Amino acid sequence: MRLIRPLLLAAAVVAVIAAWPQDLSIPAVDHSQHPIVDVPVDQPVPSLTIRLVPDMMDGFNVFLDTRNFRFTPENVGNTNISNEGHAHLYLNGEKVARLYSPWHHLSGKLLREGINRLEVEFSTNDHSVWGAAGAPIGADVLINTLDDDGDPIVREEVRYTLDWDWGLAKRHPSGGWVVRNDLGYDVHVTGGRLVTRNLELVPCHEVPDSSPLARLMRRLGPVPALAGHSSLIPNESKISKSYEEPLSTPESTFLEGRLVTDPEYCRAHYLIARPTGSGPGAYALEVEGTWNRESDPKRQPFHIQSPAAYGQFLSLFSSDGGRLARRTIVGGIEMTVRRSLATMFDGVEFADGNADAAGRQIMRTIVAGTELLVQGG
């Protein structure tokens, strides 16, 4: 895997993509061509990695590194059987081959000079598309015919940073910070922590769009992640571990960079939950301090802990606040996950003493108020 690409090559790739309209982006497969059949829930989800080897005579030799999938050309046209079938190969949105084995030769005559989009989808015996949670299963990469280092697949880095929007929240002279919530409670935070369990970009080809209900939910706003999880398919943009942040001293924190090959992303998944690998007794959220109301100046202590999980699929926005329908990887992606301190405690009724309900409310508010700001490229 190449971690460093020549600067001149990177500049050439950026120039090619920059000339294309970002809304149209790189030609992709129309997923309405074939119905999607979900892999049964009791079966492992197939996965696929595309590898390309330059052919000494012409074009490239494509190798499909598959898991939990069998090529069964002898069963084409027969009854669908879980985790078996064939594959369809698309180039710049057009179907160019049906694959009955992991190897396929891609002729150079089919490729245009510069950037091309290569997509492969797992197909059932009846030519439907294997899916998971309504999303097609396959792989999607950009290849650059001008790349002469032996690996034409375009790879770029996604860099994640966690940040806070202070709004009306203020630092307290004695430490911590203070804010007034929407119910009139003056809150002084002196300690605590928050765990980011998952953060990943969702490739456009994994966004289900065949269900009328799914389309309606996306129009209405952020979609909660069922059971606190995102895709069932391994995602190379996913952070490698969970991260804990101190809540008494909120600050911008760089997490990590991930090398990705998916050509473009349409949204992201953000999840607050207990640390990866933690057992009983671990918490996703802990926060403590004092509170009071104007009608009662006496300050009361609070200590809120919650082992619950809450996550959502969220839209992407540019640094100037404009919503992004999609974002290509060319040039790399800098993504800032910005949460709101000013609204963190909105809806929390401190006087009732229900710490469990308060913890869940805080997590929901944090995630629902999160903005994903994308820079670079």
C-alpha positions as CSV (number, residue, x, y, z in Angstrom):
1,M,0.0,0.0,0.0
2,R,1.4,3.4,-1.0
3,L,1.5,5.8,1.8
4,I,3.3,8.6,-0.1
5,R,2.4,9.6,-3.7
6,P,4.6,11.8,-5.9
7,L,3.5,15.4,-5.7
8,L,3.4,15.9,-9.4
9,L,1.1,12.9,-9.9
10,A,-1.2,14.1,-7.1
11,A,-1.4,17.5,-8.7
12,A,-2.2,16.0,-12.1
13,V,-5.0,13.9,-10.6
14,V,-6.5,16.9,-8.8
15,A,-6.4,18.9,-12.0
16,V,-8.4,16.1,-13.8
17,I,-11.1,15.9,-11.2
18,A,-11.3,19.7,-10.6
19,A,-12.5,20.1,-14.2
20,W,-15.5,17.9,-13.5
21,P,-18.7,19.3,-11.9
22,Q,-18.7,18.2,-8.3
23,D,-22.4,17.5,-8.2
24,L,-22.1,15.1,-11.2
25,S,-18.8,13.9,-9.9
26,I,-17.4,10.7,-11.4
27,P,-19.8,8.6,-13.4
28,A,-21.2,5.8,-11.2
29,V,-23.5,2.9,-11.5
30,D,-27.3,3.5,-11.5
31,H,-28.2,1.1,-8.7
32,S,-31.9,1.0,-9.8
33,Q,-30.8,-1.3,-12.7
34,H,-31.1,-4.4,-10.6
35,P,-33.2,-5.2,-7.4
36,I,-31.2,-5.6,-4.2
37,V,-31.5,-8.9,-2.3
38,D,-30.2,-8.7,1.3
39,V,-28.0,-11.5,2.6
40,P,-30.0,-13.5,5.2
41,V,-29.3,-12.2,8.7
42,D,-28.0,-15.6,9.8
43,Q,-25.3,-15.6,7.1
44,P,-21.9,-13.7,7.1
45,V,-21.8,-10.6,4.9
46,P,-19.6,-10.9,1.9
47,S,-16.8,-8.4,1.3
48,L,-14.6,-7.5,-1.6
49,T,-11.3,-5.8,-2.3
50,I,-10.3,-4.9,-5.8
51,R,-6.6,-5.3,-6.8
52,L,-5.1,-4.3,-10.1
53,V,-2.0,-5.6,-11.8
54,P,-0.7,-3.8,-15.0
55,D,-0.8,-6.3,-17.9
56,M,2.5,-6.3,-19.9
57,M,0.5,-6.5,-23.2
58,D,-2.5,-4.3,-22.6
59,G,-4.6,-2.7,-19.8
60,F,-4.9,-4.4,-16.4
61,N,-5.5,-7.7,-14.8
62,V,-8.3,-7.3,-12.1
63,F,-8.3,-9.6,-9.1
64,L,-11.3,-9.7,-6.8
65,D,-10.2,-10.6,-3.2
66,T,-13.4,-11.9,-1.8
67,R,-14.6,-13.1,1.6
68,N,-17.7,-15.1,2.4
69,F,-18.6,-15.4,-1.3
70,R,-18.4,-18.3,-3.9
71,F,-18.4,-17.9,-7.7
72,T,-20.9,-20.4,-9.1
73,P,-21.3,-19.9,-12.8
74,E,-22.9,-23.3,-13.1
75,N,-25.9,-21.9,-11.1
76,V,-26.6,-18.8,-13.2
77,G,-30.4,-18.6,-13.8
78,N,-31.2,-21.0,-10.9
79,T,-32.6,-20.3,-7.5
80,N,-30.6,-17.8,-5.4
81,I,-28.4,-19.3,-2.7
82,S,-26.9,-17.1,0.0
83,N,-23.3,-16.0,-0.5
84,E,-22.9,-17.4,-4.0
85,G,-23.3,-16.1,-7.5
86,H,-21.2,-14.0,-9.8
87,A,-20.1,-10.3,-10.2
88,H,-20.8,-7.4,-12.5
89,L,-18.0,-5.1,-13.5
90,Y,-18.7,-1.5,-14.4
91,L,-16.4,1.2,-15.8
92,N,-17.4,4.8,-15.6
93,G,-20.9,3.8,-14.9
94,E,-21.3,1.4,-17.8
95,K,-21.4,-2.4,-17.4
96,V,-18.5,-4.0,-19.3
97,A,-18.3,-7.6,-18.0
98,R,-19.9,-10.4,-16.1
99,L,-17.4,-12.1,-13.8
100,Y,-17.5,-15.8,-13.0
101,S,-14.1,-16.0,-11.2
102,P,-11.8,-13.7,-9.2
103,W,-9.6,-12.8,-12.3
104,H,-10.5,-10.7,-15.2
105,H,-8.6,-8.9,-17.9
106,L,-9.6,-5.2,-18.5
107,S,-8.6,-4.0,-21.9
108,G,-6.9,-0.7,-22.1
109,K,-9.2,0.2,-25.1
110,L,-12.0,0.6,-22.6
111,L,-10.1,3.1,-20.4
112,R,-10.0,6.8,-21.0
113,E,-6.7,8.7,-20.3
114,G,-6.4,9.8,-16.7
115,I,-9.1,9.0,-14.1
116,N,-11.6,6.1,-14.5
117,R,-14.1,4.7,-12.0
118,L,-14.2,0.9,-11.6
119,E,-17.1,-0.7,-9.7
120,V,-17.8,-4.4,-8.9
121,E,-21.0,-5.7,-7.3
122,F,-21.8,-9.2,-6.1
123,S,-24.8,-10.6,-8.1
124,T,-27.2,-13.4,-7.2
125,N,-27.9,-16.3,-9.5
126,D,-30.9,-14.4,-11.0
127,H,-28.7,-11.3,-11.6
128,S,-30.1,-9.3,-8.7
129,V,-27.5,-7.5,-6.4
130,W,-26.5,-8.9,-3.1
131,G,-27.0,-6.3,-0.4
132,A,-26.8,-5.7,3.4
133,A,-29.4,-3.5,5.0
134,G,-30.6,-2.4,1.6
135,A,-27.2,-1.3,0.3
136,P,-25.4,-3.1,-2.5
137,I,-22.3,-5.1,-1.6
138,G,-19.2,-4.6,-3.7
139,A,-16.2,-2.3,-4.2
140,D,-15.7,1.0,-5.9
141,V,-12.3,2.5,-6.8
142,L,-10.7,5.2,-9.0
143,I,-7.9,4.1,-11.3
144,N,-5.4,6.5,-12.9
145,T,-4.0,5.4,-16.2
146,L,-1.2,8.1,-15.9
147,D,0.1,6.4,-12.7
148,D,3.3,4.5,-13.6
149,D,4.3,3.2,-10.2
150,G,2.7,-0.2,-10.6
151,D,-0.4,0.5,-8.6
152,P,-3.0,2.6,-10.5
153,I,-5.6,2.7,-7.7
154,V,-6.0,6.2,-6.3
155,R,-5.5,6.3,-2.5
156,E,-6.1,9.4,-0.4
157,E,-6.1,10.2,3.3
158,V,-9.1,11.2,5.5
159,R,-8.1,13.0,8.6
160,Y,-10.5,13.3,11.6
161,T,-10.7,16.0,14.2
162,L,-13.1,16.4,17.1
163,D,-14.0,19.9,18.0
164,W,-16.5,22.0,20.1
165,D,-18.6,25.0,19.3
166,W,-18.7,27.1,22.5
167,G,-21.6,29.4,21.5
168,L,-22.9,31.0,24.7
169,A,-20.9,28.6,26.9
170,K,-18.0,30.2,28.8
171,R,-14.9,29.1,30.7
172,H,-15.2,29.4,34.4
173,P,-12.4,31.3,36.3
174,S,-12.0,28.5,38.8
175,G,-11.9,25.8,36.1
176,G,-14.4,24.0,33.9
177,W,-17.1,25.9,32.0
178,V,-20.6,27.2,32.5
179,V,-23.8,27.4,30.4
180,R,-27.5,28.0,30.9
181,N,-29.8,25.3,29.4
182,D,-33.2,25.9,27.7
183,L,-35.0,25.1,31.0
184,G,-33.3,27.8,32.9
185,Y,-30.6,25.8,34.8
186,D,-27.2,27.4,35.2
187,V,-24.7,24.5,34.9
188,H,-21.1,24.5,35.9
189,V,-19.2,21.5,34.5
190,T,-16.1,20.5,36.5
191,G,-15.3,17.0,35.3
192,G,-16.3,14.1,33.0
193,R,-15.5,12.4,29.8
194,L,-17.2,11.5,26.5
195,V,-16.3,8.4,24.3
196,T,-16.4,8.5,20.5
197,R,-16.9,4.9,19.6
198,N,-17.2,5.2,15.9
199,L,-16.6,7.7,13.2
200,E,-16.6,6.8,9.5
201,L,-17.5,8.2,6.1
202,V,-20.2,6.3,4.2
203,P,-19.4,5.7,0.5
204,C,-22.1,6.9,-1.8
205,H,-22.6,3.4,-3.3
206,E,-23.5,2.1,0.2
207,V,-26.3,4.6,0.8
208,P,-29.6,2.7,0.2
209,D,-32.0,4.6,-2.1
210,S,-34.5,2.0,-3.2
211,S,-36.8,2.3,-0.2
212,P,-39.4,5.1,-0.3
213,L,-39.3,5.3,3.5
214,A,-35.5,5.6,3.4
215,R,-35.7,8.4,0.9
216,L,-38.3,10.2,3.1
217,M,-36.2,9.8,6.2
218,R,-33.1,11.3,4.5
219,R,-35.2,14.3,3.4
220,L,-36.5,14.8,6.9
221,G,-33.0,14.9,8.4
222,P,-30.4,12.9,10.3
223,V,-31.2,9.1,10.5
224,P,-30.5,7.3,13.8
225,A,-28.3,4.3,13.5
226,L,-30.1,1.1,14.4
227,A,-28.6,-0.5,17.6
228,G,-25.8,2.1,17.5
229,H,-24.1,0.6,14.5
230,S,-23.5,1.7,11.0
231,S,-22.7,-0.4,7.9
232,L,-22.4,-4.2,8.1
233,I,-19.7,-4.0,5.5
234,P,-16.1,-3.3,6.5
235,N,-15.2,0.4,5.9
236,E,-11.6,1.6,5.4
237,S,-12.5,5.1,6.6
238,K,-13.6,3.8,10.0
239,I,-11.5,5.0,13.0
240,S,-9.2,2.3,14.3
241,K,-10.3,2.6,18.0
242,S,-12.5,4.5,20.4
243,Y,-11.4,7.9,21.8
244,E,-12.1,9.5,25.2
245,E,-12.4,13.3,25.6
246,P,-12.3,15.2,28.9
247,L,-15.4,17.3,29.4
248,S,-14.0,19.7,31.9
249,T,-11.5,21.1,29.4
250,P,-13.2,20.9,25.9
251,E,-10.7,21.4,23.1
252,S,-10.0,20.5,19.5
253,T,-8.5,17.0,19.2
254,F,-7.0,15.4,16.2
255,L,-7.8,11.7,16.1
256,E,-6.2,9.9,13.2
257,G,-5.9,9.7,9.4
258,R,-7.2,6.8,7.4
259,L,-6.1,5.8,3.8
260,V,-9.2,5.3,1.6
261,T,-9.9,4.2,-2.0
262,D,-13.7,4.6,-2.2
263,P,-14.1,7.4,-4.8
264,E,-16.7,9.6,-3.0
265,Y,-18.7,9.8,0.2
266,C,-22.2,11.1,0.8
267,R,-22.5,11.2,4.6
268,A,-20.9,10.0,7.8
269,H,-21.7,8.0,10.9
270,Y,-20.9,9.3,14.4
271,L,-21.5,7.2,17.5
272,I,-21.1,7.8,21.2
273,A,-20.8,4.5,23.1
274,R,-18.7,2.6,25.7
275,P,-15.1,2.2,24.7
276,T,-14.3,-0.7,22.3
277,G,-13.7,-3.9,24.3
278,S,-15.0,-2.5,27.6
279,G,-17.1,-4.7,29.9
280,P,-19.9,-4.0,32.4
281,G,-19.3,-0.9,34.4
282,A,-17.9,1.2,31.5
283,Y,-19.6,4.4,30.5
284,A,-20.0,6.3,27.2
285,L,-20.7,9.5,29.1
286,E,-19.7,10.8,32.5
287,V,-20.2,14.5,33.5
288,E,-20.2,16.2,36.9
289,G,-20.5,19.6,38.4
290,T,-23.1,21.8,40.0
291,W,-26.4,23.5,39.0
292,N,-28.8,26.1,40.2
293,R,-31.8,28.3,39.1
294,E,-32.3,32.0,39.5
295,S,-35.1,31.3,42.0
296,D,-32.7,29.3,44.1
297,P,-29.1,30.5,44.3
298,K,-27.9,27.5,46.2
299,R,-25.9,25.3,44.0
300,Q,-26.6,21.5,43.8
301,P,-24.1,18.9,42.8
302,F,-24.7,16.4,39.9
303,H,-23.0,13.4,38.7
304,I,-24.3,11.8,35.5
305,Q,-23.2,8.5,34.0
306,S,-24.6,6.5,31.1
307,P,-23.6,3.2,29.5
308,A,-26.0,3.8,26.6
309,A,-25.1,4.2,23.0
310,Y,-26.4,6.8,20.5
311,G,-25.4,7.4,16.9
312,Q,-26.6,8.9,13.7
313,F,-25.9,9.1,10.0
314,L,-25.2,12.8,9.3
315,S,-24.9,14.9,6.2
316,L,-21.6,16.5,5.1
317,F,-21.1,20.3,5.0
318,S,-18.4,22.5,3.5
319,S,-16.4,24.7,5.8
320,D,-18.6,27.7,4.7
321,G,-21.7,25.8,5.8
322,G,-23.0,24.6,2.5
323,R,-24.4,21.1,2.4
324,L,-22.5,18.6,0.2
325,A,-24.4,16.0,-1.8
326,R,-21.1,14.1,-2.2
327,R,-17.4,14.6,-1.7
328,T,-14.7,13.0,-3.8
329,I,-11.5,11.8,-2.2
330,V,-9.1,13.5,-4.6
331,G,-6.9,15.8,-2.7
332,G,-7.7,14.2,0.6
333,I,-10.4,15.0,3.1
334,E,-10.1,17.0,6.4
335,M,-13.2,16.3,8.4
336,T,-14.0,18.2,11.6
337,V,-16.7,16.8,13.9
338,R,-18.1,19.9,15.7
339,R,-20.4,19.5,18.7
340,S,-22.2,22.2,20.6
341,L,-21.4,23.0,24.2
342,A,-24.1,25.6,24.4
343,T,-26.9,23.1,23.9
344,M,-25.4,20.0,25.5
345,F,-27.7,20.2,28.5
346,D,-30.9,21.3,26.7
347,G,-33.9,19.3,27.8
348,V,-32.2,18.1,31.0
349,E,-34.4,18.6,34.1
350,F,-31.7,18.6,36.9
351,A,-34.2,18.9,39.7
352,D,-35.9,15.6,39.1
353,G,-32.6,13.7,39.9
354,N,-33.0,11.1,37.1
355,A,-29.4,10.7,36.1
356,D,-30.1,7.9,33.6
357,A,-32.6,9.9,31.6
358,A,-30.3,12.9,31.8
359,G,-27.4,10.9,30.4
360,R,-29.5,9.7,27.4
361,Q,-30.8,13.1,26.8
362,I,-27.3,14.6,26.7
363,M,-26.0,12.0,24.2
364,R,-29.0,12.5,21.9
365,T,-28.5,16.3,22.0
366,I,-24.8,16.1,21.3
367,V,-25.2,13.8,18.3
368,A,-28.2,15.6,16.9
369,G,-26.4,18.9,17.1
370,T,-23.2,17.6,15.5
371,E,-22.0,19.2,12.3
372,L,-19.5,17.4,10.0
373,L,-17.4,20.1,8.3
374,V,-15.3,19.0,5.3
375,Q,-12.2,20.8,4.0
376,G,-9.5,20.1,1.5
377,G,-9.5,19.0,-2.1
